[in-house]
Amino acid sequence: MAEAAQNPIDLYYWPTPNGWKITIALEELGLPYRIVPVNIGKGDQFQPDFLKISPNNKMPAIVDPDGPGGEPISIFESGAILQYLGRKTGKLYPADERGRTEVDEWLFWQMGGFGPMLGQVHHFRNYAPEKIPYAIDRYVNEANRLYGVLNDRLEGREYICGDYSIADIACVGWAKLWDKQGQAIEDMPNVKRWLDAMLARPAVARGLKVEVDQPKADLASDKAAQAVLFGQRARRA
């Protein structure tokens, strides 16, 4: 099993479901880390130094000073970061090919569907300046379908892939916001049981509580922050 890093990992972070994936993973794995705030409401994600690490101008991203061969490595995309941390430590990510492929399936399911679709629900239900019934219905219904997939998957399983893994970590920050997504958790008993178990894990609780020493914008009312987040274009300073 790989040894844990001695030098802290720099985590470029803002407290969102995608940011929580990495704080939770680092807490679960016991890896030291240092928060580098990326204030997405003020446009920090477009700063040239950050774009060198995350060219898609999205957080989270990490810089691990103890990367492969003892050399620093930077990684963007939360799923790629979770895979890297799992390989680095030999934890929460199976070593055998069948087990790892199963975790990858559900990690990519979250990255390609569960996260993006729930993000659209958040936008159109809570932040969009114009309430568009068609858009709200479309994404609430797709979120409901995805929760149904997860509920079916958790039938007879404690965690998504049987054993606790990065697949569970990827999903929990989004799933805990089910009410804002127009979902009824009582209709998804397996998801509710899993979510209750996840939120009861001490490392998950610590990861979800990681804050930044900067004021956070109220995206429902802060027009300037909305313009930065929802009117994004490719920009280079």
PEGIHU-V237616 format. One record per run of one state. SS is the DSSP state (2 for helix, 1 for strand, 0 for the rest). FROM is the first residue (numbers start at 1). TO is the last residue. If there is no record, write none. Layout:
ss = {SS:SS}
from = {FROM:FROM}
to = {TO:TO}
//
This chain:
ss = {0:1:0:2:0:1:0:2:0:2:0:1:0:2:0:1:0:2:0:2:0:2:0:1:0:1:0:2:0:2:0:2:0:2:0:2:0:2:0}
from = {1:9:14:17:30:33:38:44:47:48:54:61:65:68:71:73:77:78:90:97:128:133:154:159:160:162:163:166:176:178:182:185:188:189:200:202:209:223:231}
to = {8:13:16:29:32:37:43:46:47:53:60:64:67:70:72:76:77:89:96:127:132:153:158:159:161:162:165:175:177:181:184:187:188:199:201:208:222:230:237}
//
